[in-house]
Amino acid sequence: DEEDYRCPLSKEIMRAPIPAGFGRPPPLGTYDGQTDPDEHIDNINVIIDLRMVNGAIRCRLFPTTLRKGAMT
């Protein structure tokens, strides 16, 4: 039910299927709030673009790069 859903991403994004052949996620750097956030986003975009990751999967991968203070 909608009240119990606590993910910051929409249900539609979380339900999106992983494309066939996607395999393991690419190794992505992490961001803890101590460095330039724009640089982190640029670096992540380069890696994700190389793997041709789009849409919902891109949205699902990005939060996995956040650590500590960057998640609040």
PECOR-V20461 format. One record per residue. N is the residue number from 1. RES is the residue in three letters. OMEGA is omega as a letter, one per 20 degrees, with the letter a starting at -180 (999 if undefined). Layout:
n->N res->RES omega->OMEGA
n->N res->RES omega->OMEGA
This chain:
n->1 res->ASP omega->a
n->2 res->GLU omega->a
n->3 res->GLU omega->a
n->4 res->ASP omega->a
n->5 res->TYR omega->a
n->6 res->ARG omega->r
n->7 res->CYS omega->r
n->8 res->PRO omega->r
n->9 res->LEU omega->a
n->10 res->SER omega->r
n->11 res->LYS omega->a
n->12 res->GLU omega->r
n->13 res->ILE omega->a
n->14 res->MET omega->a
n->15 res->ARG omega->a
n->16 res->ALA omega->a
n->17 res->PRO omega->r
n->18 res->ILE omega->a
n->19 res->PRO omega->r
n->20 res->ALA omega->r
n->21 res->GLY omega->a
n->22 res->PHE omega->r
n->23 res->GLY omega->a
n->24 res->ARG omega->r
n->25 res->PRO omega->r
n->26 res->PRO omega->r
n->27 res->PRO omega->a
n->28 res->LEU omega->r
n->29 res->GLY omega->r
n->30 res->THR omega->r
n->31 res->TYR omega->a
n->32 res->ASP omega->r
n->33 res->GLY omega->a
n->34 res->GLN omega->a
n->35 res->THR omega->a
n->36 res->ASP omega->a
n->37 res->PRO omega->r
n->38 res->ASP omega->r
n->39 res->GLU omega->r
n->40 res->HIS omega->a
n->41 res->ILE omega->r
n->42 res->ASP omega->r
n->43 res->ASN omega->r
n->44 res->ILE omega->a
n->45 res->ASN omega->r
n->46 res->VAL omega->a
n->47 res->ILE omega->a
n->48 res->ILE omega->r
n->49 res->ASP omega->r
n->50 res->LEU omega->r
n->51 res->ARG omega->a
n->52 res->MET omega->r
n->53 res->VAL omega->a
n->54 res->ASN omega->r
n->55 res->GLY omega->a
n->56 res->ALA omega->a
n->57 res->ILE omega->r
n->58 res->ARG omega->r
n->59 res->CYS omega->a
n->60 res->ARG omega->a
n->61 res->LEU omega->a
n->62 res->PHE omega->a
n->63 res->PRO omega->r
n->64 res->THR omega->a
n->65 res->THR omega->a
n->66 res->LEU omega->a
n->67 res->ARG omega->r
n->68 res->LYS omega->a
n->69 res->GLY omega->a
n->70 res->ALA omega->a
n->71 res->MET omega->a
n->72 res->THR omega->999
